[in-house]
Amino acid sequence: MLLLLVMMEFGYAFNHKLTVGYASREGARTGASLASGGATGCPDNAHLAWKIVDQQIIGAAQRILKSPGSDVRMADVTSIRIYKASSTGAQVGSNVNVWNYSKGNGPDLDPGTGKDILDFVQGSVGWPACSRNNGTNPDSIGVQIVYTYHLETPLGALVGFMGGRQGATMSMNDQTVMSLNPTN
């Protein structure tokens, strides 16, 4: 019976890990294609496309996380990080934008309709989309999803009993790095 519970729990955890990984890839793919939103600087004009680039990245990841068949609990997605990546995939300096989970309190991706409201709000901005270089030597964008998996089978209660409350959870962070699509 214990072996069966371990196998089932591994299957659930693997499904969650695949979903979180797919969401980070979809976010990075969206960010790579949108790059700087066509901006050449960071003017403070609300109508510029670069202001919604990160919203589109978060929206792409959220659509995967909330898709039919996904068992990911959105409240367990602590944050989504969008960062400038080096050639090794590591974050470059403090160039990171952090979006924190806040159910239904984020911006509307299709203004006025209320059909695609983000469950994330922007917490910090260290790498504005308008400063992303997608010219001759393009930057690389990284999207990291920070997720806490809660054991789902009765094995979780057993582990929680033996190892305390922390034993019944597992951190599942996934990140994807892609080069921005060059414009020339």
C-alpha positions as CSV (number, residue, x, y, z in Angstrom):
1,M,0.0,0.0,0.0
2,L,2.8,2.4,0.9
3,L,4.5,1.7,-2.5
4,L,1.2,2.4,-4.3
5,L,0.8,5.8,-2.4
6,V,4.5,6.7,-3.3
7,M,3.9,5.9,-7.0
8,M,0.6,7.9,-7.0
9,E,2.2,10.9,-5.3
10,F,5.2,10.8,-7.7
11,G,2.7,10.9,-10.6
12,Y,0.8,13.9,-9.2
13,A,4.1,15.8,-8.4
14,F,5.4,15.0,-11.9
15,N,2.2,16.3,-13.5
16,H,2.5,19.6,-11.5
17,K,6.2,19.9,-12.4
18,L,5.4,19.5,-16.1
19,T,2.7,22.1,-16.0
20,V,4.9,24.6,-14.2
21,G,7.7,24.0,-16.7
22,Y,5.3,24.4,-19.6
23,A,4.0,27.7,-18.2
24,S,7.5,29.1,-17.7
25,R,8.4,28.1,-21.3
26,E,5.2,29.8,-22.6
27,G,6.0,32.9,-20.7
28,A,9.6,33.1,-22.0
29,R,8.4,32.4,-25.5
30,T,6.0,35.3,-25.3
31,G,8.6,37.6,-23.8
32,A,11.1,36.7,-26.5
33,S,8.7,37.5,-29.2
34,L,7.5,40.8,-27.7
35,A,11.0,41.8,-26.6
36,S,10.9,45.6,-25.9
37,G,7.4,46.2,-27.3
38,G,9.0,48.3,-30.0
39,A,10.3,51.0,-27.6
40,T,13.6,52.7,-28.0
41,G,13.5,54.3,-24.5
42,C,11.4,54.5,-21.4
43,P,9.0,57.4,-21.9
44,D,6.1,57.7,-19.5
45,N,3.3,57.4,-22.0
46,A,0.5,55.1,-21.0
47,H,-0.4,54.1,-24.6
48,L,3.0,52.6,-25.4
49,A,3.1,48.8,-26.1
50,W,6.1,48.2,-23.9
51,K,4.1,48.9,-20.8
52,I,2.0,45.8,-21.3
53,V,4.8,43.4,-22.4
54,D,5.2,41.9,-18.9
55,Q,1.5,41.6,-18.5
56,Q,1.4,39.5,-21.7
57,I,4.2,37.3,-20.3
58,I,2.4,36.7,-17.1
59,G,-0.9,36.2,-19.0
60,A,0.7,33.5,-21.1
61,A,2.0,31.6,-18.1
62,Q,-1.3,32.0,-16.2
63,R,-3.3,30.6,-19.1
64,I,-1.2,27.4,-18.9
65,L,-1.4,27.2,-15.1
66,K,-5.2,27.6,-15.2
67,S,-5.9,25.5,-18.3
68,P,-8.3,22.6,-18.2
69,G,-6.5,19.5,-16.9
70,S,-4.1,21.5,-14.8
71,D,-4.1,20.6,-11.1
72,V,-1.9,23.5,-10.1
73,R,-3.4,25.5,-7.3
74,M,-2.9,29.2,-8.3
75,A,-2.6,30.2,-4.6
76,D,0.5,28.0,-4.4
77,V,2.2,30.0,-7.2
78,T,4.1,32.4,-5.0
79,S,5.5,34.6,-7.7
80,I,6.6,34.8,-11.4
81,R,9.9,36.4,-12.0
82,I,11.0,38.0,-15.4
83,Y,14.7,38.6,-15.5
84,K,17.6,39.4,-17.8
85,A,19.7,36.2,-18.1
86,S,23.3,35.6,-18.8
87,S,24.6,33.1,-21.3
88,T,24.5,30.5,-18.5
89,G,20.9,31.3,-17.6
90,A,21.7,33.1,-14.4
91,Q,20.1,36.4,-13.5
92,V,22.2,39.4,-14.4
93,G,22.5,41.8,-11.5
94,S,19.2,43.2,-10.2
95,N,17.5,43.1,-13.6
96,V,14.3,41.3,-12.5
97,N,10.6,42.1,-12.4
98,V,8.6,40.2,-9.7
99,W,4.9,39.5,-10.0
100,N,3.2,38.2,-6.9
101,Y,0.0,36.2,-6.6
102,S,-3.1,38.2,-5.8
103,K,-6.2,36.4,-7.0
104,G,-8.0,38.5,-9.6
105,N,-6.4,41.8,-8.6
106,G,-4.1,42.2,-11.5
107,P,-4.6,44.2,-14.7
108,D,-7.2,43.2,-17.4
109,L,-5.3,42.0,-20.6
110,D,-8.4,42.8,-22.7
111,P,-9.4,46.2,-21.2
112,G,-13.0,46.6,-20.4
113,T,-14.1,43.0,-20.9
114,G,-13.0,41.5,-17.6
115,K,-12.4,38.2,-19.4
116,D,-8.7,37.9,-18.9
117,I,-7.8,39.4,-15.6
118,L,-4.4,38.5,-14.2
119,D,-4.1,36.8,-10.8
120,F,-0.7,38.6,-10.3
121,V,0.2,42.1,-9.4
122,Q,3.6,43.6,-10.2
123,G,5.7,43.8,-7.0
124,S,9.0,45.2,-8.3
125,V,10.5,46.4,-11.5
126,G,14.2,46.1,-12.1
127,W,14.2,45.4,-15.8
128,P,11.7,47.5,-17.7
129,A,10.6,46.0,-21.1
130,C,11.6,49.2,-22.9
131,S,15.2,48.7,-21.9
132,R,15.4,45.2,-23.4
133,N,17.8,44.9,-26.3
134,N,16.6,42.9,-29.3
135,G,19.0,44.4,-31.8
136,T,22.2,43.0,-33.1
137,N,23.3,41.3,-29.9
138,P,20.0,40.5,-28.2
139,D,19.5,40.0,-24.5
140,S,18.1,36.8,-23.0
141,I,14.9,36.7,-21.0
142,G,14.3,34.3,-18.2
143,V,10.9,33.5,-16.7
144,Q,10.9,31.7,-13.3
145,I,7.8,30.3,-11.6
146,V,8.0,29.8,-7.8
147,Y,5.5,27.1,-6.8
148,T,4.9,25.1,-3.6
149,Y,3.5,21.6,-4.2
150,H,1.4,20.0,-1.4
151,L,1.4,16.2,-1.2
152,E,-2.1,15.1,-2.4
153,T,-2.4,11.4,-1.3
154,P,-2.7,10.1,2.3
155,L,1.1,9.8,2.1
156,G,1.1,13.6,2.7
157,A,-0.6,13.2,6.1
158,L,1.9,10.4,7.0
159,V,4.9,12.6,6.0
160,G,3.4,15.5,7.8
161,F,2.9,13.4,10.9
162,M,6.5,12.2,10.9
163,G,8.2,15.3,9.7
164,G,6.0,18.2,10.8
165,R,4.1,20.5,8.6
166,Q,7.0,21.3,6.3
167,G,7.4,17.7,5.3
168,A,4.1,17.7,3.4
169,T,5.2,20.4,0.9
170,M,7.8,20.6,-1.8
171,S,9.2,23.6,-3.6
172,M,8.9,23.3,-7.4
173,N,10.6,26.2,-9.2
174,D,11.0,26.1,-12.9
175,Q,12.7,28.6,-15.2
176,T,13.2,29.0,-18.9
177,V,15.6,31.3,-20.7
178,M,15.3,32.4,-24.3
179,S,17.1,34.9,-26.5
180,L,15.0,37.9,-27.5
181,N,14.0,37.7,-31.2
182,P,16.2,40.1,-33.1
183,T,14.6,42.9,-35.0
184,N,17.4,43.1,-37.7
